[in-house]
Amino acid sequence: MKFGTKAIHAGVQPDPATGAIMTPIYQTSTYVQDGVGNHKGYEYSRTQNPTRHALEKNIAAIENGKYGACFGSGLAAIDCVIKMLNPGDEVISTNDLYGGSYRIFKTIFEKYGIVFHFVDMQNTSEVERVLTKNTKVIWVETPTNPMMNIIDIAAMSIIAKKTGALLCVDNTFATPYLQTPLDLGADIVMHSVTKYLGGHSDVIMGALVTSDENIATEMYRIQNSSGAVTGPMDSFLVLRGIKTLHLRMQRHCENGKKIARFLKSNARIEKVYWPGFEDHPNHTIAKQQMRGFGGMISFTLKGNNLEDALAIVKKVSLFALAESLGGVESLIGHPATMTHASIPKEVREKSGVVDSLIRLSVGVEDAEDLIEDLKQALN
Ligand SMILES: *Cc1c(COP(=O)(O)O)cnc(C)c1O
């Protein structure tokens, strides 16, 4: 089955009680049993809920996986993966990881004896350098935020197999429409569903997908034991959101391309970071592992002036100044003072987050209007 058909049909069926074509919001905590142990597969909604269950099957299907699990946030999904580990186990990840992922690794899990290494994953020898027999997880994010670096998922899978480590890919930025990590050798795919899968900036949710039965058993055991599940109302909203994921992503990609080109041609812009450009350092890998380049774009200004950047993010009117990404509406952000403000200046500048860096989450409005808005703000 092709992507758009799966997005609309996978995991859902007419409601057996009424024939309702849309999966009902089963807003219930418990389920009545005919006799002790005699139930219909649902006992208690932390463990099982029909609306969440439909969504979990749907997300698993669009990621080309077998088992899906949904959580109360992207971070709760990450929490589940790291809870599969034991003290002394090691994790290798990227040095320009999403800030919240870095924070949970360092401030929550390090004290339980899990060891984290952060390296430049664009360079596979950097990963091999810190690989030991204790390496149990390789945690990849690609494209990265906000520098839009691309990491070679298939190359990471070969390294992970050397020590039997699990390869986990945070697929939030690309979505399964553009990239399916399980097909490239990943063991687990993670999503901040909050972003493109939900797509309408109205839900906080996370998800994991795997095709491995043993990993799935652990995943569901931790999901139920730690209890960071998502609710039926939010599951319904995301089921609805995913039905248009392929349509939205097509437009995000088209608009992204038009805006990246506009920015590149503007006299005030120093550099545009977008993996679709042939001069992007990892364009070749991006082209191999992705089916399009998405609507996330970062750029810097000539002169690299903080005041200039702050003036531009204030002057736009269609682009809303906000954190987050992946919704139908366009957002603009200033990483140095917003998402990356807690990172020391020297450290963030080393990874490219300079004072004039601006990040766009290009929405699905008409590109001409978005370009007009950027044009007037840049003048
Ligand atoms: C937002 C985000 C997360 C965290 O997800 P939440 O739903 O906010 O908990 C993780 N990874 C990436 C790449 C993100 O953009």
The ligand as an SDF file (V2000), in Angstrom:
LIG
                    3D

 15 15  0  0  0  0  0  0  0  0999 V2000
   10.0080   18.9030   19.8310 C   0  0  0  0  0  0  0  0  0  0  0  0
   11.0390   17.8590   19.6390 C   0  0  0  0  0  0  0  0  0  0  0  0
   11.2310   16.8420   20.5970 C   0  0  0  0  0  0  0  0  0  0  0  0
   10.4780   16.7880   21.9060 C   0  0  0  0  0  0  0  0  0  0  0  0
    9.1360   16.5260   21.7070 O   0  0  0  0  0  0  0  0  0  0  0  0
    7.9600   17.0590   22.6770 P   0  0  0  0  0  0  0  0  0  0  0  0
    6.7360   16.5670   22.0300 O   0  0  0  0  0  0  0  0  0  0  0  0
    8.0880   18.5520   22.7500 O   0  0  0  0  0  0  0  0  0  0  0  0
    8.2120   16.4340   24.0260 O   0  0  0  0  0  0  0  0  0  0  0  0
   12.1850   15.8760   20.3210 C   0  0  0  0  0  0  0  0  0  0  0  0
   12.9160   15.9090   19.1830 N   0  0  0  0  0  0  0  0  0  0  0  0
   12.7580   16.8710   18.2530 C   0  0  0  0  0  0  0  0  0  0  0  0
   13.5950   16.8470   17.0190 C   0  0  0  0  0  0  0  0  0  0  0  0
   11.8190   17.8790   18.4520 C   0  0  0  0  0  0  0  0  0  0  0  0
   11.6810   18.8470   17.5280 O   0  0  0  0  0  0  0  0  0  0  0  0
  1  2  1  0
  2  3  1  0
  2 14  2  0
  3  4  1  0
  3 10  2  0
  4  5  1  0
  5  6  1  0
  6  7  2  0
  6  8  1  0
  6  9  1  0
 10 11  1  0
 11 12  2  0
 12 13  1  0
 12 14  1  0
 14 15  1  0
M  END
$$$$
